[in-house]
Every structure is written in structure tokens, then in C-alpha cells.
């Protein structure tokens, strides 16, 4: 049996919640199916799961935000009210007004999408938000993304933990 990385496990749990499974059902399945030595880690992942993640990469981004020390501050699909309407952020640190948006390869495939996205981002920036645009390449360089986020947060007054790639339960990113 192959072990999944924490971000992969989180993406699966996020998807299950998004598709209507309850957290209690996931805990029941965990108790019935997982090997005893993995139950604690799996329970932790289920507790961190969020139905707001709209794609596995958004789950991966959120898992890195958690690894960077922002577990209690991270939100998904946070509404931001602007002069152009209400927009939702993929992953957000509301108190610091830091938005992390995943830009997949297909995001700008349609004509004028990049112009609409620029207008959206400008309207959100007017509300005091700053952005980290995350790509597949960023997800392949987790340490760099965590460091960027922590430095940006520090510039906004965050005094969190030193750079770490470990969740509190010992789940590691390599």
C-alpha cells in the first residue's frame, strides 16, 4: 500500500467534503479502514479538510499555508466586497489581507480572461489585499513558496513561527 503525501490526502478529504460527505462520515471510514498507525495523521487531515477548495491545487496551496504556520488563519473562498461586486479568494489570510490564488494552465485559455482577472485583482487590491499568484512550478518548490508567504506576512506585522515545513503532527513536506 502506498502512503500519500499530506497535501494529496488533504485534497482527497477536501473533495469528499465538497461532494457532500460529512466530516463524521470521513472519521467513521478512517476508523474502519485505515491502519492503526496512520489513524492519528488521517484524523488530523480530516479535521483540516475544507469543502471550499475547488481543485486539488487549491488544497495543495492551503496545505502549504498551514505548513507555513497559518493553520488557524487560513480561509477558502473568502468573499471580498468591491466596487465591481463580490469576489471570492481561493485561499486567504483575512487578518493580514493576503490572498493566494492558484493559476492553472487553463485559467487564461479563454479570450479576455486575463483582462477580467486583472480587473478583479485590481478591485480586490483597492480593498487593501495583496496577492501571491501560485503556479504549478511554485507547488514544486514548496520551501520557496512558504518562505515568500512568511516574508510577506512579516511585512504586514505577522510574528509567527520560524520557517518550517512540518505540520504540528509531524507530517512533513520533503
Buried (B, 14 or more C-beta within 10 A) or exposed (E): EEEBBBBBBBBBBBBBBBEEBEBEEBBEBBEEEBEEEBBEBBBBBBEBBBBBBBBBBBBBBBBBBBBBBBEEBBBBBBEBEBEEEEBEBBBBBBEBBBBBBBBEEEEBEEEEEEEEBEEBBEBBBEEEBBBBEBBEEBBEEBEEBBBBBBEBBEEEEBEEEEBBBEBEEEBEBE
